[in-house]
């Protein structure tokens, strides 16, 4: 299958299907939830996911903004139209899904003020610049001629609640953890669409922290959690916010924390995004570029 169709299918899959670890996390949450109203909400979310997957309809009316992460192998060679094919696949995927028409007409100032309204075509929704990473040779020694492509669909609710800012860490990771917990306690009741999965990047610059946060969503696994991720999830669940703010023991299904290189200073940059009850919406696949029709 060509790259355009692979990307199209990934857009649709990310938008209509829970990842396996996500679906299992919901089942575990339902098994331990003691609040009847919260249990009912969890049952509905699981039923909604099953219907969306079967009928290939969006998990949420807010179908999100497409983001692309590329993990490029050391031996892979990109064709001249590689980026264009990915963008075309996203356009077709949004049309077929269909995505919510959210692209704003006009020049820069007109787009800010939405003076000229919206495009009716979902395919007009352009992805931001792609994030490029190296395919880890330690984890993928035999696939260095391939590219791993991740498509993320990011909705508006979590973006409204997200923040990126500096923290004085005092050479103590607990200062970072306290800042994350304070932020989540403030923002999760406003998010509404819980249970959540907090995604956090800790870096040296705002760009790096945001990149680490995006990669946390793409690479994270709810069945493989670090001590820091488990501690954050436990603290959030102690808030008793519960599903859709109805109270209960499950406010977070898990956490994704990605810590990058750090500089010798008293500042760490945190990028924090409380993913809503259908996120992270991610679909990933491996692609081996073909040059002149040959692999």
N, C-alpha and C positions, 0 to 999 in steps of 0.2 A: 504494500500500500504506500502511496506517495505521502510526502510530509504534510501537504495541505490537508489531506483527509485524516491523517493521524491527529493533527492538531484540532481539526473540527470535532472529531470524536472525543478528544480529551476535554474540550470546552463543554460538550454535552454531558460527559460522564461526571466531571467535577460539579456541575450544576444540578445533577439529578440523583447522585448516589453518595451515600456515606462510604468512607473508607472502612475497611474491615475492623481496624482497631477502634474506630469511632462507634460503629454499630455494636461491638462487643462492650464498649464502655457504657453505652446506654442500657444494655441488658443488665450489666452489673449494678448500675445505678438504680434501676427499677427493683432489683432483688433486695437492696438494702434500704430503700426509701420507706419511711414509716408514716409520712404525712399522706392521707388519702387523696387530697386535692393534687399534691405534687406527683403522686404515683399516677393519677389519671392523666396529667399533662405528659409525663414521660411515656405512657402508653400511646398517647396520641402522636407524639413526636416519632416514636418507633413505627407506628402505623403509617404516618405521613411519609417517612423515609422508604418504607416498603412499596407504597403506591407510586411514589416518584420514580423509584428505580425500575419498577415493572413497566410503567407507562412512559418513561423517559420525559417526565414533566419536571419543572424546576422545584427544588426543595423549598424555595421561598420566592415570594413575589418580587423581592429585591434580588435580582439575579446577579448583581455585583459588577465590578470593574475587573476585566481580565488582566492579570499580571503574569509575566513569564520569567522563569529562572532556567538558565542553561548551565548544565555541568558538562564541560567539554573535555574529552579524553585527550591525552598527550599526542596520540597518533591520528586523531580525526582531522579531516580536511573539509572545510566549509565551502560549499558552492557559492557562486556569486549571487544567486537568488534565494539563499537560505532564509534570510530575515523576511524577505517579501513573501515567501511561501507560508511562513508562520503567521504573518499578519493576515494573509488571505484565509488561512484556516480558521483563525479567530473570527473573522468577518462572517464566513459561511456558518460557523458554529452558532454564533449569536443569532443569525437569521433563522436557522432551523430550530433552535431551542424552543421558542424564541426568547431572546433576552428582552428585558424591559427597555424601551426606547428612552435613553437618558442623555444622549449626546446633544450638547447645546450649540446652537448656530451662532455665527458672527465672529468678529475679531476678538482680541483679548478682553477689552473692557466690556464689549457687548456680551461676551460669554459670562463674565463675572455677574453682570446684572440681568442676564437672560432676557435681554431686550427683544431678541428676534426669535424667541421660542426654541423648540426642540425639533430635531429630526425625527421623523416617524419610523425610520429604518433602524432596527437594533444593531445592524452591522456598521453603523456610523460611529459606534462607541470604540474609540481607539485605545489600545493598551499603552501604558507609559513605557519609557525606555526599559529594555530588557536588562536583567541582572545576570552577569556572567560569572561563573565559578569554575573551579577545576574539578574534574571527576577524580575523586580520591584514589590514587594508584594503590594505596594500601588495602582499600576495601574492594577495589575493582581491578585487579592486576591483569585480567584477561579481556577486559572490555575497553581498553584505551583507544580503540578505533571508533568508539561510539560516543554519542551525545545523549545525556539524560535530560529530558525536557519536562519541566513542571509547569502546569497551568493552574493558577490560583484565581478564584473568583471572590473578590472582596466586597462585602456589602457595606452600606452606609452607616448602619447603627453602630457597629464596632469602630468605624473610622471616626464618628463623632465623639466617641468616648476615649479614643486613643490619645497618647501623649508621647513626646520625645523631649527629654530635658536632662540637664546635668545634675549630678549628685556628688557631694563631698563624702567620700567613703571612709575616711579616717582609718584606712588600712584594716577595715573590718567588714567582711562580707555581710554581717548582720545589718549594717547600715543600709546596704543595698536592698536586702530582704525587707527591712522595715519600710523603706520607701515604696517598694512594690506593693506590700500589704496595705499601706495607707492609701495608695492610689486605688487599689481594687475595692477597698471598703467604701471609698467615696463614689466610684463610678459604676460598680455592678448594680446597685439598686436603680440607677438611671438607665442602665442598658435594657432592662426589661426582659429580653429574650434569653433567659437562662434555662438550663445550665450552660455554663461557659467553658471555654478553654483559654486561659491566659497565654498569650504569646509574647515573649520578652527577649529583646536583644540587648546585650551589654557590650558597648564598644568604646572607641576613642573619639569618634566624631559622630555627629548626628546622622550623616549618611551611612557610616558603618553600622551604627546601632540599628537603624531602620532596616538595613540589608540583613543583619543577623536575625532580626525579628521575622522578616519574610522567610528566611531560610529555616528558622525554627518551625514555622508552619508547614513548610514543604518537606522537611527531613524528619520532623518529630514523630514519635510513636507512643501512643498512650499505654502500650503494653511494656514499654521499656522506659522507665522513669528514673531520673537521678534522685539523690537524696534531697537536693534543693527543690526539685520539681514536686516531689512527694510532700515536703514540708509546706510549700506554698499551697498546694491543693488542700491539705489538711486544715490549714489556717482559714482559707476561704470557706470551706465547708462548715467550719465552726461559726460562721456568721449567721447560718440558718436562714439565708435569703431564699433558697430553694428554687424550684422550677417556676418561671414566670413571676418571681417575687411572691409566691404564695406560701413561703415558709417550707422548711424541710431540711433533710440532712445532706442533700446533694445540690450544691451550687456550682461546683466545678467538676467536670469529668476527669480532669487531669491538667497538667501544665506543660508548656514548651518553653524552656529557657536555653538560650544560646549565648555563651560567653566567648567573645573573640579576644584578640590580642589587646593588651592594655599598655598605656604609656605611664612613665614614671612621673606621676603627678597626683594631686589630691582629688582629681575629678574623674568620674566615670559617667558615660552618657547612657541613659536608659531609654529604650523605645518600647513602649508597653501598649498592647492591644488586647482588649478582652473579647475574644472571638465569641460570637453569639451561638445559639443552640443548633445551628446548621453548619457552623464553620469550625475549622478551616475547610473550605471547599477546594480540594486539590485533586488533580489527576496527573499522573506521571507515566512516562514511557521512555524506552530506549530507542534511539534512531541511529542507524549507520548511514552516513552520507554516501550518495552515489555520485561519482564524478564521471562525466561523459558516458552515463548509462552503465558504469561498472562500479561494483562495490570496492 
